[in-house]
Amino acid sequence: MQLTSLFPSLAIQAHDIRHSLPFGNQQIDILNGVTFNVERGAWIALTGPSGSGKSTLLGILGGLDTPTSGTIAIDGVDITTLNETKLARIRNQKIGIVFQSFNLIPTLTALENVEAPLYVHPNRKHATQRARAMLDLVGLADRLQHRPHQLSGGQQQRVAIARALVTEPTLLVADEPTGNLDTKTGVQILALFEQLRKELGITLVIATHDNAVAAHADQELHMVDGCIVQGAL
């Protein structure tokens, strides 16, 4: 389903998203009819207590999981109707994902980690140049050949952000990106997100328990028991 012509300013359109998982002979409801829209270039904070469904919703937005029912469109493309091959293409072209645990490959350098999503790129020179540019953008031009164990937590998170951006996504989703960082480093990462939003025009959706992250956002979507109870459009 193509929705771009109807709502050209929307980066995300989520309608009646429901998700359940089997538990013994029962189905446990994780998401219960989540509906919201996100304007292009907006910064959205997804808040709520542990177990409220934030990470599940973020995984669906990132194309890592599919809902039990409902529709979700990224840049006008309903990703809930796509097969795995087409979903992987959308995920690689439009969506960048940042995890709390960084998920860097320990045997690779910072440059190689960032370049990893472009390994199938036909122009290897361009892929390397793109990876270098992203590391420069996040302030790590002097750490290209460092491996993860040689980097601080904040530097590893910057590498993870550069890796998420290397495919030039329009949407960046992040799960507790400051959760494993000290306060000072967390503030630096928030400043980096704001810089990236202004320079690249990307849309940010960040799941967080951190009030400082929510304070930076244009809008807060607060979740309780699989529902958005505050901030939905």
FIKE-600623 format. One record per residue (C-alpha): chain; residue number from 1; residue in three letters; x, y, z. Coordinates in steps of 0.02 Angstrom, whole numbers. Example, Ala and Ser with C-alpha at 12.3 -4.5 7.8 and 13.67 -1.06 7.14 Angstrom:
! residues 2
ATOM / A / 1 / ala / 615 / -225 / 390
ATOM / A / 2 / ser / 684 / -53 / 357
! end
This chain:
! residues 233
ATOM / A / 1 / met / 0 / 0 / 0
ATOM / A / 2 / gln / 72 / 168 / -53
ATOM / A / 3 / leu / 20 / 314 / 57
ATOM / A / 4 / thr / 146 / 447 / 6
ATOM / A / 5 / ser / 27 / 541 / -108
ATOM / A / 6 / leu / -101 / 555 / 33
ATOM / A / 7 / phe / 15 / 605 / 174
ATOM / A / 8 / pro / 179 / 668 / 98
ATOM / A / 9 / ser / 240 / 747 / 261
ATOM / A / 10 / leu / 230 / 589 / 365
ATOM / A / 11 / ala / 382 / 480 / 399
ATOM / A / 12 / ile / 280 / 352 / 497
ATOM / A / 13 / gln / 96 / 305 / 493
ATOM / A / 14 / ala / 51 / 169 / 619
ATOM / A / 15 / his / -129 / 111 / 631
ATOM / A / 16 / asp / -202 / -12 / 757
ATOM / A / 17 / ile / -38 / -106 / 783
ATOM / A / 18 / arg / -64 / -264 / 885
ATOM / A / 19 / his / 65 / -394 / 931
ATOM / A / 20 / ser / 47 / -551 / 1034
ATOM / A / 21 / leu / 160 / -697 / 1079
ATOM / A / 22 / pro / 117 / -876 / 1127
ATOM / A / 23 / phe / 138 / -920 / 1310
ATOM / A / 24 / gly / 90 / -1100 / 1345
ATOM / A / 25 / asn / -89 / -1119 / 1284
ATOM / A / 26 / gln / -119 / -932 / 1287
ATOM / A / 27 / gln / -77 / -778 / 1186
ATOM / A / 28 / ile / 5 / -636 / 1280
ATOM / A / 29 / asp / -38 / -464 / 1211
ATOM / A / 30 / ile / 116 / -353 / 1195
ATOM / A / 31 / leu / 43 / -212 / 1090
ATOM / A / 32 / asn / -141 / -166 / 1098
ATOM / A / 33 / gly / -200 / -58 / 955
ATOM / A / 34 / val / -58 / 68 / 941
ATOM / A / 35 / thr / -96 / 212 / 822
ATOM / A / 36 / phe / 11 / 366 / 789
ATOM / A / 37 / asn / 89 / 473 / 652
ATOM / A / 38 / val / 263 / 550 / 645
ATOM / A / 39 / glu / 309 / 701 / 538
ATOM / A / 40 / arg / 468 / 694 / 434
ATOM / A / 41 / gly / 618 / 760 / 528
ATOM / A / 42 / ala / 535 / 746 / 699
ATOM / A / 43 / trp / 618 / 680 / 857
ATOM / A / 44 / ile / 501 / 560 / 951
ATOM / A / 45 / ala / 537 / 493 / 1125
ATOM / A / 46 / leu / 454 / 327 / 1162
ATOM / A / 47 / thr / 438 / 315 / 1352
ATOM / A / 48 / gly / 355 / 204 / 1480
ATOM / A / 49 / pro / 397 / 73 / 1611
ATOM / A / 50 / ser / 489 / -88 / 1573
ATOM / A / 51 / gly / 371 / -212 / 1492
ATOM / A / 52 / ser / 259 / -77 / 1418
ATOM / A / 53 / gly / 298 / -129 / 1239
ATOM / A / 54 / lys / 426 / 3 / 1190
ATOM / A / 55 / ser / 559 / -117 / 1125
ATOM / A / 56 / thr / 430 / -222 / 1033
ATOM / A / 57 / leu / 360 / -69 / 945
ATOM / A / 58 / leu / 535 / -9 / 905
ATOM / A / 59 / gly / 577 / -179 / 829
ATOM / A / 60 / ile / 422 / -168 / 719
ATOM / A / 61 / leu / 465 / 9 / 665
ATOM / A / 62 / gly / 640 / -51 / 623
ATOM / A / 63 / gly / 575 / -192 / 515
ATOM / A / 64 / leu / 650 / -323 / 631
ATOM / A / 65 / asp / 481 / -396 / 677
ATOM / A / 66 / thr / 305 / -395 / 604
ATOM / A / 67 / pro / 146 / -356 / 700
ATOM / A / 68 / thr / 8 / -482 / 725
ATOM / A / 69 / ser / -111 / -357 / 644
ATOM / A / 70 / gly / -121 / -175 / 593
ATOM / A / 71 / thr / -25 / -72 / 467
ATOM / A / 72 / ile / 133 / 31 / 477
ATOM / A / 73 / ala / 199 / 137 / 334
ATOM / A / 74 / ile / 376 / 205 / 322
ATOM / A / 75 / asp / 387 / 348 / 197
ATOM / A / 76 / gly / 220 / 293 / 126
ATOM / A / 77 / val / 265 / 109 / 105
ATOM / A / 78 / asp / 162 / -13 / 209
ATOM / A / 79 / ile / 300 / -128 / 272
ATOM / A / 80 / thr / 176 / -250 / 351
ATOM / A / 81 / thr / 129 / -315 / 178
ATOM / A / 82 / leu / 308 / -350 / 118
ATOM / A / 83 / asn / 393 / -518 / 106
ATOM / A / 84 / glu / 560 / -540 / 193
ATOM / A / 85 / thr / 664 / -496 / 40
ATOM / A / 86 / lys / 572 / -332 / 9
ATOM / A / 87 / leu / 568 / -292 / 195
ATOM / A / 88 / ala / 757 / -317 / 205
ATOM / A / 89 / arg / 777 / -196 / 59
ATOM / A / 90 / ile / 671 / -63 / 146
ATOM / A / 91 / arg / 766 / -93 / 308
ATOM / A / 92 / asn / 932 / -69 / 220
ATOM / A / 93 / gln / 878 / 84 / 119
ATOM / A / 94 / lys / 765 / 182 / 237
ATOM / A / 95 / ile / 795 / 127 / 417
ATOM / A / 96 / gly / 946 / 141 / 531
ATOM / A / 97 / ile / 947 / 49 / 698
ATOM / A / 98 / val / 1050 / 87 / 854
ATOM / A / 99 / phe / 1052 / -38 / 997
ATOM / A / 100 / gln / 1089 / -5 / 1181
ATOM / A / 101 / ser / 1225 / -139 / 1180
ATOM / A / 102 / phe / 1312 / -65 / 1025
ATOM / A / 103 / asn / 1320 / -236 / 938
ATOM / A / 104 / leu / 1490 / -202 / 859
ATOM / A / 105 / ile / 1591 / -346 / 787
ATOM / A / 106 / pro / 1741 / -359 / 905
ATOM / A / 107 / thr / 1866 / -420 / 774
ATOM / A / 108 / leu / 1831 / -276 / 654
ATOM / A / 109 / thr / 1897 / -99 / 660
ATOM / A / 110 / ala / 1781 / 50 / 680
ATOM / A / 111 / leu / 1792 / 80 / 492
ATOM / A / 112 / glu / 1754 / -101 / 451
ATOM / A / 113 / asn / 1606 / -105 / 572
ATOM / A / 114 / val / 1530 / 49 / 491
ATOM / A / 115 / glu / 1563 / -17 / 316
ATOM / A / 116 / ala / 1485 / -187 / 356
ATOM / A / 117 / pro / 1307 / -143 / 296
ATOM / A / 118 / leu / 1383 / -95 / 128
ATOM / A / 119 / tyr / 1480 / -256 / 97
ATOM / A / 120 / val / 1363 / -298 / -48
ATOM / A / 121 / his / 1385 / -125 / -123
ATOM / A / 122 / pro / 1455 / -143 / -301
ATOM / A / 123 / asn / 1574 / 4 / -279
ATOM / A / 124 / arg / 1693 / -43 / -138
ATOM / A / 125 / lys / 1787 / 121 / -147
ATOM / A / 126 / his / 1627 / 220 / -128
ATOM / A / 127 / ala / 1573 / 110 / 18
ATOM / A / 128 / thr / 1737 / 142 / 110
ATOM / A / 129 / gln / 1727 / 329 / 75
ATOM / A / 130 / arg / 1548 / 332 / 140
ATOM / A / 131 / ala / 1600 / 241 / 300
ATOM / A / 132 / arg / 1744 / 363 / 327
ATOM / A / 133 / ala / 1626 / 510 / 303
ATOM / A / 134 / met / 1504 / 444 / 433
ATOM / A / 135 / leu / 1642 / 417 / 561
ATOM / A / 136 / asp / 1702 / 593 / 527
ATOM / A / 137 / leu / 1524 / 656 / 551
ATOM / A / 138 / val / 1512 / 576 / 724
ATOM / A / 139 / gly / 1683 / 642 / 774
ATOM / A / 140 / leu / 1788 / 484 / 757
ATOM / A / 141 / ala / 1896 / 521 / 605
ATOM / A / 142 / asp / 2049 / 482 / 712
ATOM / A / 143 / arg / 1983 / 312 / 770
ATOM / A / 144 / leu / 1959 / 224 / 603
ATOM / A / 145 / gln / 2076 / 79 / 641
ATOM / A / 146 / his / 2028 / 55 / 823
ATOM / A / 147 / arg / 1936 / -103 / 872
ATOM / A / 148 / pro / 1789 / -96 / 994
ATOM / A / 149 / his / 1892 / -145 / 1147
ATOM / A / 150 / gln / 2006 / 4 / 1112
ATOM / A / 151 / leu / 1860 / 127 / 1118
ATOM / A / 152 / ser / 1762 / 202 / 1263
ATOM / A / 153 / gly / 1576 / 166 / 1282
ATOM / A / 154 / gly / 1532 / 334 / 1207
ATOM / A / 155 / gln / 1648 / 305 / 1059
ATOM / A / 156 / gln / 1574 / 132 / 1029
ATOM / A / 157 / gln / 1401 / 209 / 1028
ATOM / A / 158 / arg / 1460 / 338 / 900
ATOM / A / 159 / val / 1525 / 197 / 791
ATOM / A / 160 / ala / 1356 / 111 / 806
ATOM / A / 161 / ile / 1268 / 273 / 755
ATOM / A / 162 / ala / 1386 / 295 / 607
ATOM / A / 163 / arg / 1349 / 115 / 553
ATOM / A / 164 / ala / 1161 / 150 / 563
ATOM / A / 165 / leu / 1182 / 305 / 454
ATOM / A / 166 / val / 1298 / 233 / 322
ATOM / A / 167 / thr / 1155 / 172 / 212
ATOM / A / 168 / glu / 1079 / 349 / 211
ATOM / A / 169 / pro / 916 / 305 / 301
ATOM / A / 170 / thr / 771 / 426 / 320
ATOM / A / 171 / leu / 722 / 351 / 489
ATOM / A / 172 / leu / 836 / 314 / 637
ATOM / A / 173 / val / 768 / 207 / 780
ATOM / A / 174 / ala / 867 / 186 / 940
ATOM / A / 175 / asp / 835 / 77 / 1092
ATOM / A / 176 / glu / 900 / 158 / 1252
ATOM / A / 177 / pro / 1052 / 234 / 1164
ATOM / A / 178 / thr / 1113 / 319 / 1324
ATOM / A / 179 / gly / 1070 / 174 / 1440
ATOM / A / 180 / asn / 1248 / 107 / 1455
ATOM / A / 181 / leu / 1332 / 278 / 1460
ATOM / A / 182 / asp / 1378 / 397 / 1600
ATOM / A / 183 / thr / 1285 / 562 / 1612
ATOM / A / 184 / lys / 1417 / 668 / 1525
ATOM / A / 185 / thr / 1435 / 547 / 1379
ATOM / A / 186 / gly / 1245 / 532 / 1367
ATOM / A / 187 / val / 1231 / 720 / 1347
ATOM / A / 188 / gln / 1360 / 714 / 1207
ATOM / A / 189 / ile / 1262 / 578 / 1117
ATOM / A / 190 / leu / 1102 / 681 / 1130
ATOM / A / 191 / ala / 1193 / 831 / 1056
ATOM / A / 192 / leu / 1253 / 718 / 915
ATOM / A / 193 / phe / 1075 / 659 / 879
ATOM / A / 194 / glu / 1017 / 840 / 868
ATOM / A / 195 / gln / 1161 / 882 / 751
ATOM / A / 196 / leu / 1121 / 734 / 639
ATOM / A / 197 / arg / 938 / 780 / 632
ATOM / A / 198 / lys / 979 / 958 / 578
ATOM / A / 199 / glu / 1115 / 911 / 453
ATOM / A / 200 / leu / 1035 / 755 / 377
ATOM / A / 201 / gly / 850 / 789 / 404
ATOM / A / 202 / ile / 820 / 615 / 473
ATOM / A / 203 / thr / 674 / 564 / 583
ATOM / A / 204 / leu / 719 / 499 / 757
ATOM / A / 205 / val / 619 / 377 / 863
ATOM / A / 206 / ile / 708 / 339 / 1026
ATOM / A / 207 / ala / 647 / 220 / 1162
ATOM / A / 208 / thr / 710 / 280 / 1330
ATOM / A / 209 / his / 694 / 286 / 1519
ATOM / A / 210 / asp / 803 / 441 / 1520
ATOM / A / 211 / asn / 709 / 603 / 1556
ATOM / A / 212 / ala / 848 / 701 / 1470
ATOM / A / 213 / val / 814 / 609 / 1306
ATOM / A / 214 / ala / 627 / 642 / 1320
ATOM / A / 215 / ala / 661 / 826 / 1355
ATOM / A / 216 / his / 753 / 843 / 1189
ATOM / A / 217 / ala / 611 / 767 / 1089
ATOM / A / 218 / asp / 478 / 860 / 990
ATOM / A / 219 / gln / 349 / 738 / 1054
ATOM / A / 220 / glu / 337 / 603 / 1187
ATOM / A / 221 / leu / 237 / 445 / 1159
ATOM / A / 222 / his / 210 / 367 / 1330
ATOM / A / 223 / met / 166 / 183 / 1335
ATOM / A / 224 / val / 79 / 80 / 1470
ATOM / A / 225 / asp / 28 / -103 / 1449
ATOM / A / 226 / gly / 53 / -102 / 1261
ATOM / A / 227 / cys / -46 / 57 / 1230
ATOM / A / 228 / ile / 4 / 237 / 1197
ATOM / A / 229 / val / -80 / 336 / 1335
ATOM / A / 230 / gln / -3 / 506 / 1300
ATOM / A / 231 / gly / 56 / 601 / 1147
ATOM / A / 232 / ala / -20 / 501 / 1003
ATOM / A / 233 / leu / -79 / 599 / 851
! end
